[in-house]
Amino acid sequence: MSDRATDGSFDEAYAAPGEPRAHYAALLEALEGQDLALLSAALRFALREEGATFGDHEFEMCPVPRLLAADEAQRLQAGLEQRVRALNAFVPDAYGERRIAAAGRLPEWIIETAEGYEPALAGRWPPGATAIGVAGLDVVRTAGGELQVLEDNVRTPSGFAYAAAAARALRGALRFDVGPRDDGAEALLDRLARALREALPWREDPTIAVVADGERNDAHYEHRVVADHLGVPLLRVDELYTDGGRLLYRDARAAERAIDVVYRRCDEDRLFGDDGEQTMVGALMLGPWLAGELAVVNGFGAGIGDDKLVHAYVEEMIGFYLGEEPIVRSVPTLDLTRAEHLRRLLDDPRGHVVKPRRGQGGAGVVVCAHASEDDLGRCLGDVRERPEDFVAQPLITLSTAPTVIGDALAPRHVDLRPFVFAAPGWESAVACGLTRVAWQEGALVVNSSQDGGGKVTWALG
């Protein structure tokens, strides 16, 4: 068995060959002599019983959890809450006075060119509305062992229901115990429920609906789990209508019901489409939302915080809005419109990853170290021509964790998607979210849409 990677990445489980880290020792000892293929099959069966699918295929999970030491999990939780608190201050400011731009802490043009920016909301942000009720931040560990935020996902982040389902399934599949730990199974859905119930705090016992795209959405399983957990309807946009400034639907008995809180999980989150026409989502929800009659989670225009160039300035937001130092740092992100940042990329392209500002799921990302000379040349040519459309980050060789491959353990690269839930007056992070794993040896792509899978994450007590 190869228990360590050899590419210089941080090993989550081993401090040196054959030397487990203290918080992994009990787990690794318990795994010795286990039939790992059988353990994988037991977890797969339990997930199948849960109905956990992503699109038209089962969500693949490794049965060996990823572990966070208690002190590290607590620090990560505090840092993520701080980060979302700053982003929730930034979004309404971006549509309002733009104090952060006036102070010279973030260039104003970045706001206006962000993909998620909604010009129609300028000067119209609903008072008291929380922009980001659910954030799924991508966290990586550097070669030196530091956890850093790679990207901020604040439009329609997914994965928490898969993490909760996998945690429940693993409880049944394991035949050993390694002591106190938190797997987040209950906290993830319960904190989402609280965020939705308190999204419109001046309305007692609000009527909540999950609004999605139906079975054609790859994350339909998660939408259904949320609706079932809250005991609320799962609706498509075409099942909604408005009357008298309220958003309405008809229940199973054809009775008209008003909706107070929408958990919006449909792919369309824009107010206006590429043709300049108002989207159906915007036409139905914008008026009630602006009037304070409806809470939308996440709010319209919150996608500005998803912009990969805005990510470069989140640490500035923490200092400006909160007057604090970041507890958890960002992966450094180069603003390529700045000559010194562009030069840094051009002097060492193989040491960087180039990302389009717009887009999700890893589309268009160029890991320059792995690119052919032709592909690298095209990438750098595009950057020189349109530096405002790209960012660059230093290549982070994702840390590795022991993963079941066939009937043995092998190191595979992982990242972490913890979740932060928020409503007016509070933020609450669940650090033990979904660890995402790349199945192929040496691969750095962990997205489930690109052949990645998952692991349960335990925060040890």
Secondary structure, 3 states (H helix, E strand, C coil): CCCCCCCCCCECCEEECCEECHHHHHHHHHHCCCCHHHHHHHHHHHHHHHCCEECCEECCEEEEEEEECHHHHHHHHHHHHHHHHHHHHHHHHHCCCCHHHHCCCCCHHHHHHCCCCCHHHCCCCCCCCCCCCEEECEEEECCCCCEEEEECCCCCCCCHHHHHHHHHHHHHHCCCCCCCEECCHHHHHHHHHHHHHCCCCCCCCCCEEEEECHHHCCCHHHHHHHHHHHCCCEEEHHHCEEECCEEEEECCCCCEEEECEEEECCCCCCCECCCCCECHHHHHHHHHHHCCCCEEECCCCHHHHHCCCHHHHHHHHHHHHHCCCCCCCECCCEECCCHHHHHHHHHCHHHEEEEECCCCCCCCCEEHHHCCHHHHHHHHHHHHHCHHHEEEEECCCCCEEEEEECCEEEEEEEEEEEEEEEECCEEEEEEEEEEEEECCCCCCCCCHHHCEEEEEEEEEC
